């Protein structure tokens, strides 16, 4: 199961990086969102996937019982979601400001108008 999710993370990272290399600001923002979600999914998969087993430690035990998921990646993902949302909003505000100043969201079109 982890192999399938690792492939999904790789495809998402590839698609996100491809979109971030585009010259249009909206595509860059979508690529940033996809990369952020792919990293979160990768961290989640690294914490081991289990069905129906809560990530709890029995009383008196020093480590998780066999077959339980690690709760640390789940806590890290919650923090990363909040940080990623803040980064996304900041990027959207910058893109809005840039598009209103330049008159376009397409960087190639702006470059051509500057050269003319």
SVG drawing of the C-alpha trace seen along z (x, -y; Angstrom):
<svg xmlns="http://www.w3.org/2000/svg" viewBox="-11 -50 24 56">
<polyline fill="none" stroke="black" stroke-width="0.4" points="0.0,0.0 2.9,-2.4 4.4,-1.8 1.2,-2.9 1.0,-6.1 4.7,-6.8 4.1,-6.7 1.2,-9.1 3.4,-11.4 6.0,-11.3 3.5,-12.0 2.0,-14.9 5.5,-16.4 6.3,-16.1 3.1,-17.8 3.5,-20.5 7.1,-21.3 6.0,-21.3 3.3,-23.8 5.7,-25.9 8.0,-26.2 5.3,-27.8 5.4,-31.5 1.8,-32.2 1.3,-33.2 -2.0,-31.2 -0.3,-28.0 2.6,-28.7 0.2,-29.0 -1.6,-25.7 1.9,-24.1 2.8,-25.4 -0.5,-24.0 0.1,-20.5 3.7,-20.4 2.6,-21.3 0.0,-18.6 2.4,-16.1 4.9,-16.7 2.1,-16.4 1.0,-13.1 4.6,-11.9 5.1,-12.6 1.8,-10.9 2.8,-7.8 6.2,-7.7 4.3,-7.5 2.9,-4.1 -0.7,-3.5 -3.0,-1.3 -6.7,-0.8 -8.8,-1.2 -6.0,-1.3 -5.6,-4.5 -2.1,-5.7 -2.2,-5.1 0.4,-3.8 -0.8,-1.3 -0.4,-2.3 3.1,-1.4 4.5,-0.7 7.5,-2.6 6.6,-2.4 3.7,-1.8 2.3,1.7 2.9,3.6 0.6,2.5 -0.2,-1.0 0.5,-4.2 3.0,-6.7 1.2,-9.9 4.2,-12.3 3.8,-12.6 0.1,-13.3 0.9,-16.1 3.6,-17.5 1.1,-17.4 -1.5,-19.5 1.2,-22.1 2.3,-21.9 -1.3,-22.4 -1.6,-25.7 1.8,-26.9 1.1,-25.9 -2.3,-27.8 -0.5,-30.9 2.1,-30.6 -0.6,-30.1 -2.5,-33.2 0.7,-35.3 1.6,-34.0 -2.0,-34.8 -1.7,-38.4 1.7,-38.8 0.3,-37.5 -2.7,-39.8 -0.5,-42.8 1.9,-41.8 -0.9,-41.3 -2.5,-44.6 0.8,-46.5 1.8,-44.7 -1.6,-44.6 -1.3,-40.8 -0.7,-37.6 1.4,-36.2 5.0,-36.9 5.9,-36.4 3.3,-39.0 4.6,-41.5 8.2,-40.9 7.2,-41.5 5.4,-44.7 8.5,-46.0 10.8,-45.3 8.6,-47.2"/>
</svg>
